[in-house]
Amino acid sequence: MKSSDQFTSFIYEGVAFKVFSALGGFSDPLKTPVFRFFDAHSNTHFYTATDNERLVWEQIHPTWINEGIAWYA
């Protein structure tokens, strides 16, 4: 790592987890879908892999756009 890097306080710890593409419209029962929501007001995303959390998020944040499955974990 170069000393001029803006992220010099970060330490590479290796792979945290693997993701699998959601492109192609296939679903794999052995993988967990990760849903992505977008808030245009704050220009931010929220991700969840929990069905209950997804349903609650939709109810309490009706202005956030559910963009569907972002990837599989």
Secondary structure, 3 states (H helix, E strand, C coil): CCCCCCCCCCCCCCCCCCCEECCCCCCCCCCCEEEEEEECCCCEEEEECCHHHHHHHHHHCCCCEEEEEEEEC
